[in-house]
Amino acid sequence: MSPNAHLLDLPRELRDKIYADYLSEDGGYLFNFERGRLGTAEHQPINLSLMYTCRQVATEMRGLALGANAVTFTTGYSNRTRADAGQFDHYLDQVRRFKNSLLSSAHPCVTAEAIEHTARHHGEFLPVLRRLQAEGWTHDLIGNNGGLAPSRERHFVASTLAELSKHPDFTAILSQDNGLLWGTDETPNLNEIVSCNPLPWAIPTKDDIAKLSQAVSNPTPLAGECWERQKYRYSAAALAINFLASLPPHVRVQFRTLILREDRMAVGYPECHAQGLIPFCRENPRLRITQTVNLWRNAFPKGSKPLRIVLNPASVLARRYQYNKLNAHGVTDSVALWIMEAVALPSFGMPPGSLTVILDGDPIPSETVHVFDRVLRDAAWQSALDECYARKHIPSPSWFERRSHKCYRFEGFPAALDDIVKGRSFIRCNFNPGDVWDVERLVEANRNWSAKEWARQWIDHRPRTFETTVPLPSWLELRREDALPE
């Protein structure tokens, strides 16, 4: 072929291959949080100059770049957004606590219509509302998840509270500021709290934060609730959702592969943020998303003591003897949050095959195996205790007693772990997850234990701590990575 041959003289199939090769970048595209745009993995601008050579080439190349490259989002942090992210996290949780308190105190408003509403929309939580109607306010009734993903309970509380607010005496009943209800000197506006439903995966503006502050009647977070040295970040999923929402539909449908690297802790209940991706997955059936959750720098720290306590000047001895290792007791709950929120996604409308969740044990996968065995152990203990109930080794508990037991994590949690280990789940590990524990062996070995003994033995399990290995720094230094220098 003559070296002077024109590109458009080539067959279309060959031109398409040339376009794909030209557009394909090593490492794909990377979202730049500070600039709010895509670039190459080497942080360079995307080169599309070939598209501008002529109109026909531009037409033929339109939409190919986003399809030819995976687009990666990581957790977003900057000094510019740190304070806003921290306040958003604080106000979001305060709204949750206020809604829980309102629902707990609104028992006189629980009517037959409210019961029917809950049965129709949130049937798993019907025992909660029935007990609230029968017994009135109890401090532990709302806020314990009911054995389901926490976002499911937040949906239940918000929806049920909105239903109860239709009662003619709702405002009169709940307007009394008794301190027990709010736990604050200020009395939030009832209507604003009921109608306040911020999306946890939002990237809030200053105005958004001001509205949340007004809703909870708390202009500034209390000391310690929004720590001045914490590196507050937005999740990779939140950044992806915000970016996709900023694009017109005809551009969004060009995406084929998104990679969400949840490499650090983030604000706003990040375990549930994939829910915000559901509309885009439904809009674009060819979109495939991989969400990678780093255990050592994200999930495990989330289940540990807050950083403001760990690095408190008064915690010198605790840092030396207690906070310098990963506490085993918080491991399962922190990992289970990600698992159970992912398991809940189909119930919110996530299309099958659209999302894969990776539990990431890098950079020390061999050590992660030992820590993950704690998760498998706790799942087996939940199953074993349930089996003891079923075989009458222990008197059957009430709905609430079962869910408040030390051995209980989430409904369906053991089955979810079994699916992960056996490769039947869209949740996977990039390390060897090990083998599920022998539940039958646990039942037979401990068939004479009481429910209290099961709880005591669960607490006494060994090992109680885990340590990092190279190339990770020590556990304490790993935690320090999320704090600004003194």
Contacts in CASP RR format, 6 or more apart in sequence:
PFRMAT RR
TARGET T0000
AUTHOR 0000-0000-0000
METHOD contacts of the structure
MODEL  1
MSPNAHLLDLPRELRDKIYADYLSEDGGYLFNFERGRLGTAEHQPINLSL
MYTCRQVATEMRGLALGANAVTFTTGYSNRTRADAGQFDHYLDQVRRFKN
SLLSSAHPCVTAEAIEHTARHHGEFLPVLRRLQAEGWTHDLIGNNGGLAP
SRERHFVASTLAELSKHPDFTAILSQDNGLLWGTDETPNLNEIVSCNPLP
WAIPTKDDIAKLSQAVSNPTPLAGECWERQKYRYSAAALAINFLASLPPH
VRVQFRTLILREDRMAVGYPECHAQGLIPFCRENPRLRITQTVNLWRNAF
PKGSKPLRIVLNPASVLARRYQYNKLNAHGVTDSVALWIMEAVALPSFGM
PPGSLTVILDGDPIPSETVHVFDRVLRDAAWQSALDECYARKHIPSPSWF
ERRSHKCYRFEGFPAALDDIVKGRSFIRCNFNPGDVWDVERLVEANRNWS
AKEWARQWIDHRPRTFETTVPLPSWLELRREDALPE
7 15 0 8 1.000
7 18 0 8 1.000
7 53 0 8 1.000
7 57 0 8 1.000
8 15 0 8 1.000
8 54 0 8 1.000
8 56 0 8 1.000
8 57 0 8 1.000
10 18 0 8 1.000
12 60 0 8 1.000
15 60 0 8 1.000
16 60 0 8 1.000
19 50 0 8 1.000
19 60 0 8 1.000
19 61 0 8 1.000
19 64 0 8 1.000
20 64 0 8 1.000
20 68 0 8 1.000
22 50 0 8 1.000
23 48 0 8 1.000
23 61 0 8 1.000
23 64 0 8 1.000
23 65 0 8 1.000
23 68 0 8 1.000
23 69 0 8 1.000
24 68 0 8 1.000
24 69 0 8 1.000
25 40 0 8 1.000
25 41 0 8 1.000
25 46 0 8 1.000
25 69 0 8 1.000
26 41 0 8 1.000
27 40 0 8 1.000
27 41 0 8 1.000
27 69 0 8 1.000
27 70 0 8 1.000
27 72 0 8 1.000
28 40 0 8 1.000
28 41 0 8 1.000
28 69 0 8 1.000
28 70 0 8 1.000
28 71 0 8 1.000
28 72 0 8 1.000
29 38 0 8 1.000
29 39 0 8 1.000
29 40 0 8 1.000
29 41 0 8 1.000
29 46 0 8 1.000
29 66 0 8 1.000
29 69 0 8 1.000
29 70 0 8 1.000
29 71 0 8 1.000
29 72 0 8 1.000
30 38 0 8 1.000
30 39 0 8 1.000
30 40 0 8 1.000
30 41 0 8 1.000
30 43 0 8 1.000
30 71 0 8 1.000
30 72 0 8 1.000
30 74 0 8 1.000
31 37 0 8 1.000
31 38 0 8 1.000
31 39 0 8 1.000
31 71 0 8 1.000
31 72 0 8 1.000
31 73 0 8 1.000
31 74 0 8 1.000
31 239 0 8 1.000
31 240 0 8 1.000
31 243 0 8 1.000
32 38 0 8 1.000
32 39 0 8 1.000
32 43 0 8 1.000
33 74 0 8 1.000
33 76 0 8 1.000
33 77 0 8 1.000
33 78 0 8 1.000
33 234 0 8 1.000
33 239 0 8 1.000
34 78 0 8 1.000
34 80 0 8 1.000
36 243 0 8 1.000
38 46 0 8 1.000
38 71 0 8 1.000
39 45 0 8 1.000
39 46 0 8 1.000
40 46 0 8 1.000
41 72 0 8 1.000
46 65 0 8 1.000
48 61 0 8 1.000
48 65 0 8 1.000
50 57 0 8 1.000
50 61 0 8 1.000
51 57 0 8 1.000
51 58 0 8 1.000
51 61 0 8 1.000
51 62 0 8 1.000
52 58 0 8 1.000
63 251 0 8 1.000
63 254 0 8 1.000
65 254 0 8 1.000
66 251 0 8 1.000
66 254 0 8 1.000
66 255 0 8 1.000
66 256 0 8 1.000
67 254 0 8 1.000
67 255 0 8 1.000
67 256 0 8 1.000
67 257 0 8 1.000
69 257 0 8 1.000
70 256 0 8 1.000
70 257 0 8 1.000
70 258 0 8 1.000
70 259 0 8 1.000
71 255 0 8 1.000
71 257 0 8 1.000
71 258 0 8 1.000
71 259 0 8 1.000
72 258 0 8 1.000
72 259 0 8 1.000
72 260 0 8 1.000
72 261 0 8 1.000
73 236 0 8 1.000
73 237 0 8 1.000
73 239 0 8 1.000
73 240 0 8 1.000
73 243 0 8 1.000
73 258 0 8 1.000
73 259 0 8 1.000
73 260 0 8 1.000
73 261 0 8 1.000
74 236 0 8 1.000
74 261 0 8 1.000
74 263 0 8 1.000
75 233 0 8 1.000
75 234 0 8 1.000
75 235 0 8 1.000
75 236 0 8 1.000
75 239 0 8 1.000
75 261 0 8 1.000
75 262 0 8 1.000
75 263 0 8 1.000
75 264 0 8 1.000
75 265 0 8 1.000
75 266 0 8 1.000
76 233 0 8 1.000
76 234 0 8 1.000
76 235 0 8 1.000
76 236 0 8 1.000
76 239 0 8 1.000
76 266 0 8 1.000
77 231 0 8 1.000
77 232 0 8 1.000
77 233 0 8 1.000
77 234 0 8 1.000
77 264 0 8 1.000
81 232 0 8 1.000
81 234 0 8 1.000
82 230 0 8 1.000
82 231 0 8 1.000
82 232 0 8 1.000
83 226 0 8 1.000
83 232 0 8 1.000
84 204 0 8 1.000
84 206 0 8 1.000
84 209 0 8 1.000
85 232 0 8 1.000
85 233 0 8 1.000
85 234 0 8 1.000
85 267 0 8 1.000
86 221 0 8 1.000
86 226 0 8 1.000
86 230 0 8 1.000
86 232 0 8 1.000
86 267 0 8 1.000
87 209 0 8 1.000
87 212 0 8 1.000
87 213 0 8 1.000
87 221 0 8 1.000
87 226 0 8 1.000
88 198 0 8 1.000
88 202 0 8 1.000
88 204 0 8 1.000
88 208 0 8 1.000
88 209 0 8 1.000
88 212 0 8 1.000
88 267 0 8 1.000
88 268 0 8 1.000
89 226 0 8 1.000
89 232 0 8 1.000
89 267 0 8 1.000
89 268 0 8 1.000
90 221 0 8 1.000
90 225 0 8 1.000
90 226 0 8 1.000
91 198 0 8 1.000
91 209 0 8 1.000
91 212 0 8 1.000
91 213 0 8 1.000
91 215 0 8 1.000
91 216 0 8 1.000
91 218 0 8 1.000
91 221 0 8 1.000
92 198 0 8 1.000
92 200 0 8 1.000
92 212 0 8 1.000
92 267 0 8 1.000
92 268 0 8 1.000
92 269 0 8 1.000
93 268 0 8 1.000
94 216 0 8 1.000
94 218 0 8 1.000
95 193 0 8 1.000
95 196 0 8 1.000
95 198 0 8 1.000
95 212 0 8 1.000
95 215 0 8 1.000
95 216 0 8 1.000
96 154 0 8 1.000
96 157 0 8 1.000
98 182 0 8 1.000
98 188 0 8 1.000
98 193 0 8 1.000
98 216 0 8 1.000
99 154 0 8 1.000
99 157 0 8 1.000
99 158 0 8 1.000
99 161 0 8 1.000
99 193 0 8 1.000
99 194 0 8 1.000
100 142 0 8 1.000
100 143 0 8 1.000
100 157 0 8 1.000
101 142 0 8 1.000
101 181 0 8 1.000
101 182 0 8 1.000
102 161 0 8 1.000
102 174 0 8 1.000
102 181 0 8 1.000
102 190 0 8 1.000
102 193 0 8 1.000
102 194 0 8 1.000
103 132 0 8 1.000
103 142 0 8 1.000
103 157 0 8 1.000
103 160 0 8 1.000
103 161 0 8 1.000
103 164 0 8 1.000
104 132 0 8 1.000
104 137 0 8 1.000
104 138 0 8 1.000
104 139 0 8 1.000
104 141 0 8 1.000
104 142 0 8 1.000
105 137 0 8 1.000
105 173 0 8 1.000
105 174 0 8 1.000
105 181 0 8 1.000
106 161 0 8 1.000
106 164 0 8 1.000
106 167 0 8 1.000
106 170 0 8 1.000
106 173 0 8 1.000
106 174 0 8 1.000
107 132 0 8 1.000
107 133 0 8 1.000
107 135 0 8 1.000
107 136 0 8 1.000
107 137 0 8 1.000
108 167 0 8 1.000
108 169 0 8 1.000
108 173 0 8 1.000
109 164 0 8 1.000
109 165 0 8 1.000
109 167 0 8 1.000
109 169 0 8 1.000
109 170 0 8 1.000
109 173 0 8 1.000
110 129 0 8 1.000
110 132 0 8 1.000
110 133 0 8 1.000
110 164 0 8 1.000
111 167 0 8 1.000
113 163 0 8 1.000
114 129 0 8 1.000
114 160 0 8 1.000
114 163 0 8 1.000
114 164 0 8 1.000
115 126 0 8 1.000
115 129 0 8 1.000
115 130 0 8 1.000
115 133 0 8 1.000
117 159 0 8 1.000
117 160 0 8 1.000
117 163 0 8 1.000
118 125 0 8 1.000
118 126 0 8 1.000
118 129 0 8 1.000
118 156 0 8 1.000
118 160 0 8 1.000
118 163 0 8 1.000
119 126 0 8 1.000
121 159 0 8 1.000
122 152 0 8 1.000
122 155 0 8 1.000
122 156 0 8 1.000
122 159 0 8 1.000
122 160 0 8 1.000
124 146 0 8 1.000
124 148 0 8 1.000
124 152 0 8 1.000
124 156 0 8 1.000
124 411 0 8 1.000
125 146 0 8 1.000
125 148 0 8 1.000
125 153 0 8 1.000
125 156 0 8 1.000
125 160 0 8 1.000
127 399 0 8 1.000
127 400 0 8 1.000
128 141 0 8 1.000
128 142 0 8 1.000
128 146 0 8 1.000
128 156 0 8 1.000
129 160 0 8 1.000
131 138 0 8 1.000
131 141 0 8 1.000
131 400 0 8 1.000
132 138 0 8 1.000
132 141 0 8 1.000
132 142 0 8 1.000
140 404 0 8 1.000
142 153 0 8 1.000
142 157 0 8 1.000
143 153 0 8 1.000
143 157 0 8 1.000
144 153 0 8 1.000
144 403 0 8 1.000
144 404 0 8 1.000
145 152 0 8 1.000
145 153 0 8 1.000
145 410 0 8 1.000
146 153 0 8 1.000
146 403 0 8 1.000
146 411 0 8 1.000
147 403 0 8 1.000
147 408 0 8 1.000
147 409 0 8 1.000
147 410 0 8 1.000
147 411 0 8 1.000
148 340 0 8 1.000
148 344 0 8 1.000
148 410 0 8 1.000
148 411 0 8 1.000
149 271 0 8 1.000
149 272 0 8 1.000
149 337 0 8 1.000
149 340 0 8 1.000
149 341 0 8 1.000
149 343 0 8 1.000
149 344 0 8 1.000
149 410 0 8 1.000
150 269 0 8 1.000
150 271 0 8 1.000
150 272 0 8 1.000
150 337 0 8 1.000
150 341 0 8 1.000
151 200 0 8 1.000
151 269 0 8 1.000
151 271 0 8 1.000
151 272 0 8 1.000
151 275 0 8 1.000
151 341 0 8 1.000
151 344 0 8 1.000
152 344 0 8 1.000
152 347 0 8 1.000
154 269 0 8 1.000
158 197 0 8 1.000
161 194 0 8 1.000
162 194 0 8 1.000
162 195 0 8 1.000
164 170 0 8 1.000
165 190 0 8 1.000
165 191 0 8 1.000
165 194 0 8 1.000
167 173 0 8 1.000
170 190 0 8 1.000
171 190 0 8 1.000
171 191 0 8 1.000
174 181 0 8 1.000
174 190 0 8 1.000
175 187 0 8 1.000
175 190 0 8 1.000
177 187 0 8 1.000
182 188 0 8 1.000
184 217 0 8 1.000
184 218 0 8 1.000
186 216 0 8 1.000
186 217 0 8 1.000
186 218 0 8 1.000
187 217 0 8 1.000
188 215 0 8 1.000
188 216 0 8 1.000
188 217 0 8 1.000
188 218 0 8 1.000
189 214 0 8 1.000
189 215 0 8 1.000
189 217 0 8 1.000
192 214 0 8 1.000
192 215 0 8 1.000
193 215 0 8 1.000
193 216 0 8 1.000
196 212 0 8 1.000
196 215 0 8 1.000
198 204 0 8 1.000
198 208 0 8 1.000
198 212 0 8 1.000
199 276 0 8 1.000
200 268 0 8 1.000
200 269 0 8 1.000
200 270 0 8 1.000
200 272 0 8 1.000
200 273 0 8 1.000
201 235 0 8 1.000
201 237 0 8 1.000
201 238 0 8 1.000
201 241 0 8 1.000
201 242 0 8 1.000
201 268 0 8 1.000
201 270 0 8 1.000
201 272 0 8 1.000
201 273 0 8 1.000
201 275 0 8 1.000
201 276 0 8 1.000
202 208 0 8 1.000
202 238 0 8 1.000
202 242 0 8 1.000
203 234 0 8 1.000
203 238 0 8 1.000
203 239 0 8 1.000
203 242 0 8 1.000
204 212 0 8 1.000
213 219 0 8 1.000
213 220 0 8 1.000
224 308 0 8 1.000
227 306 0 8 1.000
227 307 0 8 1.000
227 308 0 8 1.000
228 484 0 8 1.000
229 307 0 8 1.000
229 308 0 8 1.000
229 311 0 8 1.000
229 483 0 8 1.000
229 484 0 8 1.000
229 486 0 8 1.000
230 307 0 8 1.000
230 308 0 8 1.000
230 482 0 8 1.000
230 483 0 8 1.000
230 484 0 8 1.000
231 264 0 8 1.000
231 482 0 8 1.000
231 483 0 8 1.000
231 484 0 8 1.000
232 267 0 8 1.000
233 264 0 8 1.000
233 265 0 8 1.000
233 266 0 8 1.000
233 267 0 8 1.000
234 266 0 8 1.000
234 267 0 8 1.000
235 260 0 8 1.000
235 262 0 8 1.000
235 266 0 8 1.000
235 267 0 8 1.000
235 268 0 8 1.000
235 270 0 8 1.000
235 273 0 8 1.000
236 260 0 8 1.000
236 261 0 8 1.000
236 262 0 8 1.000
236 263 0 8 1.000
236 266 0 8 1.000
236 291 0 8 1.000
237 260 0 8 1.000
237 262 0 8 1.000
237 270 0 8 1.000
237 273 0 8 1.000
237 274 0 8 1.000
237 276 0 8 1.000
237 277 0 8 1.000
237 291 0 8 1.000
238 266 0 8 1.000
238 270 0 8 1.000
238 273 0 8 1.000
240 258 0 8 1.000
240 260 0 8 1.000
240 277 0 8 1.000
241 273 0 8 1.000
241 276 0 8 1.000
241 277 0 8 1.000
241 280 0 8 1.000
244 252 0 8 1.000
244 255 0 8 1.000
244 277 0 8 1.000
244 280 0 8 1.000
249 283 0 8 1.000
252 280 0 8 1.000
252 283 0 8 1.000
252 284 0 8 1.000
253 283 0 8 1.000
253 284 0 8 1.000
253 286 0 8 1.000
255 284 0 8 1.000
255 287 0 8 1.000
256 286 0 8 1.000
256 287 0 8 1.000
256 288 0 8 1.000
257 287 0 8 1.000
257 288 0 8 1.000
257 289 0 8 1.000
257 290 0 8 1.000
258 287 0 8 1.000
258 288 0 8 1.000
258 289 0 8 1.000
258 290 0 8 1.000
259 289 0 8 1.000
259 290 0 8 1.000
259 292 0 8 1.000
260 289 0 8 1.000
260 290 0 8 1.000
260 291 0 8 1.000
260 292 0 8 1.000
261 292 0 8 1.000
261 294 0 8 1.000
262 270 0 8 1.000
262 291 0 8 1.000
262 292 0 8 1.000
262 293 0 8 1.000
262 294 0 8 1.000
262 298 0 8 1.000
263 292 0 8 1.000
263 294 0 8 1.000
263 297 0 8 1.000
263 298 0 8 1.000
264 294 0 8 1.000
264 297 0 8 1.000
264 298 0 8 1.000
264 482 0 8 1.000
265 297 0 8 1.000
265 298 0 8 1.000
265 301 0 8 1.000
265 302 0 8 1.000
265 482 0 8 1.000
266 273 0 8 1.000
266 298 0 8 1.000
271 337 0 8 1.000
271 338 0 8 1.000
271 341 0 8 1.000
272 341 0 8 1.000
272 344 0 8 1.000
274 289 0 8 1.000
274 291 0 8 1.000
274 341 0 8 1.000
274 342 0 8 1.000
274 345 0 8 1.000
274 350 0 8 1.000
274 355 0 8 1.000
274 357 0 8 1.000
275 345 0 8 1.000
275 348 0 8 1.000
275 350 0 8 1.000
277 289 0 8 1.000
277 350 0 8 1.000
277 354 0 8 1.000
277 355 0 8 1.000
278 345 0 8 1.000
278 348 0 8 1.000
278 349 0 8 1.000
278 350 0 8 1.000
278 351 0 8 1.000
280 287 0 8 1.000
281 287 0 8 1.000
281 289 0 8 1.000
281 350 0 8 1.000
281 351 0 8 1.000
281 354 0 8 1.000
281 355 0 8 1.000
282 349 0 8 1.000
282 351 0 8 1.000
285 351 0 8 1.000
285 354 0 8 1.000
287 354 0 8 1.000
288 353 0 8 1.000
288 354 0 8 1.000
288 356 0 8 1.000
289 354 0 8 1.000
289 355 0 8 1.000
289 356 0 8 1.000
290 355 0 8 1.000
290 356 0 8 1.000
290 357 0 8 1.000
290 358 0 8 1.000
291 355 0 8 1.000
291 356 0 8 1.000
291 357 0 8 1.000
291 358 0 8 1.000
292 357 0 8 1.000
292 358 0 8 1.000
292 360 0 8 1.000
292 430 0 8 1.000
293 299 0 8 1.000
293 338 0 8 1.000
293 357 0 8 1.000
293 358 0 8 1.000
293 359 0 8 1.000
293 360 0 8 1.000
294 360 0 8 1.000
294 361 0 8 1.000
294 362 0 8 1.000
295 335 0 8 1.000
295 359 0 8 1.000
295 360 0 8 1.000
295 361 0 8 1.000
295 368 0 8 1.000
295 371 0 8 1.000
295 372 0 8 1.000
296 361 0 8 1.000
296 362 0 8 1.000
296 363 0 8 1.000
296 364 0 8 1.000
296 368 0 8 1.000
296 468 0 8 1.000
296 472 0 8 1.000
296 478 0 8 1.000
297 478 0 8 1.000
297 481 0 8 1.000
299 334 0 8 1.000
299 335 0 8 1.000
299 337 0 8 1.000
299 338 0 8 1.000
299 359 0 8 1.000
300 326 0 8 1.000
300 331 0 8 1.000
300 334 0 8 1.000
300 371 0 8 1.000
301 307 0 8 1.000
301 478 0 8 1.000
301 479 0 8 1.000
301 482 0 8 1.000
302 334 0 8 1.000
302 337 0 8 1.000
303 330 0 8 1.000
303 331 0 8 1.000
303 333 0 8 1.000
303 334 0 8 1.000
304 310 0 8 1.000
304 323 0 8 1.000
304 326 0 8 1.000
304 327 0 8 1.000
304 330 0 8 1.000
304 334 0 8 1.000
304 479 0 8 1.000
305 323 0 8 1.000
305 327 0 8 1.000
307 479 0 8 1.000
307 482 0 8 1.000
307 483 0 8 1.000
309 315 0 8 1.000
310 318 0 8 1.000
310 319 0 8 1.000
310 323 0 8 1.000
310 476 0 8 1.000
310 479 0 8 1.000
311 319 0 8 1.000
311 479 0 8 1.000
311 480 0 8 1.000
311 483 0 8 1.000
315 323 0 8 1.000
319 476 0 8 1.000
323 475 0 8 1.000
323 476 0 8 1.000
323 479 0 8 1.000
324 474 0 8 1.000
324 475 0 8 1.000
324 476 0 8 1.000
325 465 0 8 1.000
325 466 0 8 1.000
325 467 0 8 1.000
325 475 0 8 1.000
326 371 0 8 1.000
326 465 0 8 1.000
326 466 0 8 1.000
326 467 0 8 1.000
326 468 0 8 1.000
326 475 0 8 1.000
327 464 0 8 1.000
327 465 0 8 1.000
328 371 0 8 1.000
328 374 0 8 1.000
328 461 0 8 1.000
328 463 0 8 1.000
328 464 0 8 1.000
328 465 0 8 1.000
328 466 0 8 1.000
329 459 0 8 1.000
329 464 0 8 1.000
331 371 0 8 1.000
331 374 0 8 1.000
331 375 0 8 1.000
331 466 0 8 1.000
332 374 0 8 1.000
332 375 0 8 1.000
332 378 0 8 1.000
332 379 0 8 1.000
332 409 0 8 1.000
333 409 0 8 1.000
335 359 0 8 1.000
335 372 0 8 1.000
335 375 0 8 1.000
336 375 0 8 1.000
336 409 0 8 1.000
336 410 0 8 1.000
336 413 0 8 1.000
338 357 0 8 1.000
338 359 0 8 1.000
339 359 0 8 1.000
339 413 0 8 1.000
339 416 0 8 1.000
339 417 0 8 1.000
339 420 0 8 1.000
339 427 0 8 1.000
340 410 0 8 1.000
340 412 0 8 1.000
340 413 0 8 1.000
340 416 0 8 1.000
342 355 0 8 1.000
342 357 0 8 1.000
342 426 0 8 1.000
342 427 0 8 1.000
343 412 0 8 1.000
343 416 0 8 1.000
343 427 0 8 1.000
345 355 0 8 1.000
346 352 0 8 1.000
353 426 0 8 1.000
355 426 0 8 1.000
356 426 0 8 1.000
356 427 0 8 1.000
356 428 0 8 1.000
357 426 0 8 1.000
357 427 0 8 1.000
357 428 0 8 1.000
358 427 0 8 1.000
358 428 0 8 1.000
358 429 0 8 1.000
358 430 0 8 1.000
359 372 0 8 1.000
359 420 0 8 1.000
359 427 0 8 1.000
359 428 0 8 1.000
359 429 0 8 1.000
359 430 0 8 1.000
359 431 0 8 1.000
360 430 0 8 1.000
361 368 0 8 1.000
361 429 0 8 1.000
361 430 0 8 1.000
361 431 0 8 1.000
362 430 0 8 1.000
363 471 0 8 1.000
363 472 0 8 1.000
364 468 0 8 1.000
364 469 0 8 1.000
364 470 0 8 1.000
364 471 0 8 1.000
364 472 0 8 1.000
365 430 0 8 1.000
365 431 0 8 1.000
365 432 0 8 1.000
366 431 0 8 1.000
366 469 0 8 1.000
367 466 0 8 1.000
367 468 0 8 1.000
367 469 0 8 1.000
368 431 0 8 1.000
369 431 0 8 1.000
369 432 0 8 1.000
369 433 0 8 1.000
369 434 0 8 1.000
370 466 0 8 1.000
371 466 0 8 1.000
372 429 0 8 1.000
372 431 0 8 1.000
372 433 0 8 1.000
372 434 0 8 1.000
373 434 0 8 1.000
375 417 0 8 1.000
376 417 0 8 1.000
376 421 0 8 1.000
376 433 0 8 1.000
376 434 0 8 1.000
376 435 0 8 1.000
376 436 0 8 1.000
376 437 0 8 1.000
377 437 0 8 1.000
377 461 0 8 1.000
378 407 0 8 1.000
378 409 0 8 1.000
378 458 0 8 1.000
379 409 0 8 1.000
379 413 0 8 1.000
379 414 0 8 1.000
379 417 0 8 1.000
379 418 0 8 1.000
379 436 0 8 1.000
379 437 0 8 1.000
380 414 0 8 1.000
380 436 0 8 1.000
380 437 0 8 1.000
380 438 0 8 1.000
380 439 0 8 1.000
380 442 0 8 1.000
381 407 0 8 1.000
381 442 0 8 1.000
381 454 0 8 1.000
381 458 0 8 1.000
382 407 0 8 1.000
382 408 0 8 1.000
382 409 0 8 1.000
382 413 0 8 1.000
382 414 0 8 1.000
383 414 0 8 1.000
383 439 0 8 1.000
384 407 0 8 1.000
384 439 0 8 1.000
384 442 0 8 1.000
384 443 0 8 1.000
384 446 0 8 1.000
385 394 0 8 1.000
385 405 0 8 1.000
385 407 0 8 1.000
385 408 0 8 1.000
385 451 0 8 1.000
385 454 0 8 1.000
386 402 0 8 1.000
387 439 0 8 1.000
387 440 0 8 1.000
387 443 0 8 1.000
388 394 0 8 1.000
388 443 0 8 1.000
388 446 0 8 1.000
388 447 0 8 1.000
388 449 0 8 1.000
388 454 0 8 1.000
389 395 0 8 1.000
389 396 0 8 1.000
389 397 0 8 1.000
389 402 0 8 1.000
391 443 0 8 1.000
391 447 0 8 1.000
393 443 0 8 1.000
393 447 0 8 1.000
393 448 0 8 1.000
393 449 0 8 1.000
394 449 0 8 1.000
394 450 0 8 1.000
394 451 0 8 1.000
394 454 0 8 1.000
395 451 0 8 1.000
397 405 0 8 1.000
397 451 0 8 1.000
402 408 0 8 1.000
405 451 0 8 1.000
405 454 0 8 1.000
405 455 0 8 1.000
406 454 0 8 1.000
406 455 0 8 1.000
406 458 0 8 1.000
406 459 0 8 1.000
407 454 0 8 1.000
407 455 0 8 1.000
407 458 0 8 1.000
414 439 0 8 1.000
416 425 0 8 1.000
416 427 0 8 1.000
417 436 0 8 1.000
418 424 0 8 1.000
418 436 0 8 1.000
419 425 0 8 1.000
419 427 0 8 1.000
420 427 0 8 1.000
420 428 0 8 1.000
420 429 0 8 1.000
420 433 0 8 1.000
421 433 0 8 1.000
421 434 0 8 1.000
421 435 0 8 1.000
421 436 0 8 1.000
446 453 0 8 1.000
446 454 0 8 1.000
446 457 0 8 1.000
449 457 0 8 1.000
467 474 0 8 1.000
467 475 0 8 1.000
468 474 0 8 1.000
468 475 0 8 1.000
468 478 0 8 1.000
472 478 0 8 1.000
473 481 0 8 1.000
END
